[in-house]
Every structure is written in C-alpha cells, then in structure tokens.
Amino acid sequence: MDDKLKILIVEDEVIIAMRFEVFFMRRGYQVVNIVSSGEAAVKSAQKDQPDLILMDINLKGMMSGIEAATIISAEQKIPIMFMTGYSDENLRMEADKVNPIAYFMKPIDMNEVLEAIKILIDNK
C-alpha cells in the first residue's frame, strides 16, 4: 500500500507550481495533480482524493481559492493550506471561515510548510 502523503497543488503561476512539485517530491510526498483554477481544484479533489491541498487564493477562472476550498470542505474532509501574495485582513478573515490548517504569505518559507505538514501527519 502506498502511504505517501498525496498533495494537490492549486497555483496559477506555473513556475511556482513546478517548484512546489519538485520540493514535495524530493521529500517523498506524492503530487497527485497541479491545477490553476478553482473549478479544476474542485474536480481534482473529487477525482484524486488528496490528503492535503496547497491552495493559492487568487486563481485563474471565475472561482477564487477560497470559494473552491468552501466547496471542497463541504464535500470532503481534506486539510487545506492557503497561500497568497496579498496581505489583506478581509481576505484572511474570509479564508479563516474554511478552517485552513495553515495560511502562508508569499514568498513562502518552505520550512513553515514542512512544519505544517509534519503536524498534519502527526495528528492523523
């Protein structure tokens, strides 16, 4: 049985998404998909059944990361980590309604991401 943590990356900047993918794979995690829109995130969460979603808030398409996370959270119990380049308190309050396990400001300190993942794994 494959017990690698399965991660869905939701990021509309291709270079950033690829960096995350390489970073996670080098640490033994499985990236199940990389998508760039909220709509694709909802579909991928249903299809790929990730253990964790790293979700940018501002995405391509009509749906924000927060909206996608709200839909995903209503259907499945998948932990979500938000990331954003905007330090807007209203945005943060809106994101907090989805109960993310972490909220990161870009540029992201990847050690903080690893720490959040470690806590997630330890609490499984």
Buried (B, 14 or more C-beta within 10 A) or exposed (E): EEEBBBBBBBBBBEEBBBBBBEBBEEEEBBBBBBBBBBBBBBBBBEEBEBBBBBBBBBBBBEBBBBBBBBBBBEEEEBBBBBBBEEEEEEBBEBBEEBEBBBBBBEEBEBEEBBEBBEEBEEEE
